[in-house]
Amino acid sequence: MSKSEAREVALAIERALRSKRSFDSKARWEVVKLSKSEVVYLLDGKPIAVEIPGGRLIPSIKALMDGVAELPRVVVDLGAVRHVINGADVMAPGIVRVEGDFAKGDLVVVVDEKHGRPLCVGAALVDRSELASMSRGKVVENLHYVGDKLWNELKEMGLT
């Protein structure tokens, strides 16, 4: 990847992830195409972001685990964990608390209440202010989760 392409990618990722951290465009950037609609951006050999079908950039679970990307957090109870890591969207009854502010459509990370580990990256289906009055219904659309096809492909490549 050329330096100008790396600069462009770094800026696009910073904007998409609303990162407070600047990514070094002079570092070793790589692009790995997994399918026609999935592209992984690596920074010094670590997956930072993924372009999912529809062209949306999201942080990889690995980037969230490493603290490279920070998003508002939706904390779920242990009963919701198995559903989330099987690809289910996050429902209001499973949410214990929320950390940070978000609007409908923003990216959020879903974590378990016991360890605080990232389970999935999702898109908020409601504003945080709306969530307080919800007792049921979908709150987060699951976009990428631990154990999904993308996670497993990255694992096979030694990138998780």
N, C-alpha and C positions, 0 to 999 in steps of 0.2 A: 504494500500500500504506500503510495507516495505521501510526502509530508503534507501537501495541501489536502489530500483525501483524508489523512489522519486528523488534521485540524478540523475539517468539516464533520467527520464522524464524532470526534470528541465533543464538539459544540452541540451537535444534535443530541447526543446522549445526555449531556449536562442539562439541556433544556427539557428533554422528555422526562428525565428522572427528577427534575427540579433539584439537582444536586447542588449542595453548598460547596462541594469540592470540585476543583478544576482537574480535569484529566489531562495529563501531559501528552500533547500531540507528538512530541519527539520520542516518546517511549515506543516500544515495539507493538504496533497494532496489527491484528490479523483478522480476516473475515473468513468464517467457515460457513459454507452453504450446506444446510442439512437437507433441505427439500426445496421445492419450487417457491414455497412461501415462508420458510424459516431460515433466518440467518443469525449466526452468533458472532458477536464482536468480542475479541479477546484483547486484553491489555496485558502485556508481558506474560502471555500464556494462560491467563485466567479469564473465564467468561464474565464479562461485565454486563452486557445487555444482549437482548434477543429481539429480533424483529419477527413478530408473529404474523399469521395470516391477517390481511387487512392493512399491513404496513406499520402497525403500532410498535413502538419501541418500549420494552419493559426490562427491568433489571432481572438478571438471572437470580435464582435462589442462592447460588453460591456467592454472588456479590452481596446479597443481603446478609448471609451468614458471616461473611468476612467484614461486614461493616462498611463496605465500599459505597453502597447506596443506602440512603435512609428515606423511608416513607412513613406516613402515618400508620400506626399499628392498630389492628383490630385483634383483640385478645379473645380467644374462644375457650370454652370449657373442655375438659378431657373427653367428654361424650361426643363432641363435634369433630375431634381430630381425625378419627377413622373415615368419616364422611368426606372431609376436606381433602385428605390425601388419596381419596378414590375419585376425586374430580368434582365433588358436589359443590354447588354454590353455598355461600355462608348465609345461614338463616338467623334472624333476630334472636330467637330463643337461646341459641348457642353462644351468644356474645356476652362476655363477662364485663369488659370495659373497652374503651377506645382511648388511644394516646395520640394526640395531634389532631389537627383540623383537616377536613377534606370536603370537597364538593362532589356532587354527582358527576361521575365520569373520571374522577381522579384515581390514580393508582394508589393502592394500599397494600401493606403486607399483613398477612394473617399469621398470628403466632399462637402457640399453646400457652395456657396459663401456668403450667408447672415449670417449664424450662425457658419459655420465651423464645423458642426456636422458630424460625420461619417455616411455615407449612405451605403457603402459596402466595403468589402475587395475584391481585385481583383488581377489578375496576369497581369503584363504589357505585351502587345503583341508587343511592339516596345521599343527601347531604348529611353531615354529622348532626346538625341541629334537628333534622327530621327523625333520626335514629332514636332519640330519647323518648319519643312518643310511640314507638313501634313495639308491639309484643309478638308479632309474627310477620312472616314474609321474608323475601330475599333482600339481603343487604349488600353483598359483594358477589360479583361474577368472578368465578375462578378461571384465571387465564393460564397459569403455569404453576404446577404443584410438585412436591417431592414425590417421585415415583412415576411421573407421567412420561410419555414417549420422549419428550425433549430432555428431561432429567436423565433418563436411561441412556440416551444417545451420548450425552455429555459424559456420563459415568463410564461408558465403554471407551471413550476417548481419553479417560483419565483426568477429566476436567471438573469433577465434583468433589 
